[in-house]
């Protein structure tokens, strides 16, 4: 069964696997594992950004987002 890449373009993955000017090959058996690993890391990164957004702390809407825009200050 092949893994369906969710968050990254599989055509761009090869460009990521270079050390200096040497390309790293991914075996056919390892492709699905690499795709899944990278998808998981992208998901973790997005979750980390979303967790930095301010949330409401009182009332019925406790835990809901105060704003839905990501600003540069969220990365500081």
C-alpha positions, 0 to 999 in steps of 0.5 A, a space after each residue: 500500500 502506498 502512502 498518500 502525501 498530504 502536506 508536501 509536494 512529493 515532486 519537491 522532496 528530492 530537492 530537499 535531499 542534497 548535501 552540498 551538491 550531492 543528491 541523496 537517493 531514496 529507495 523505493 522501499 523507504 519512500 513511503 516512510 520518508 513521505 510519512 515522516 515529513 508529513 508528520 513533521 509538517 503537521 507538528 510544526 503547524 500544530 506548534 504555530 496554532 498553539 502559540 495563538 492567543 485563546 480566550 480564558 473566560 466564559 462560555 468561549 473559553 479555549 477558543 481563538 481570540 484571533 485567526 491571523 498569524 503575525 510575525 510576532 507569533 514566531 518570536 
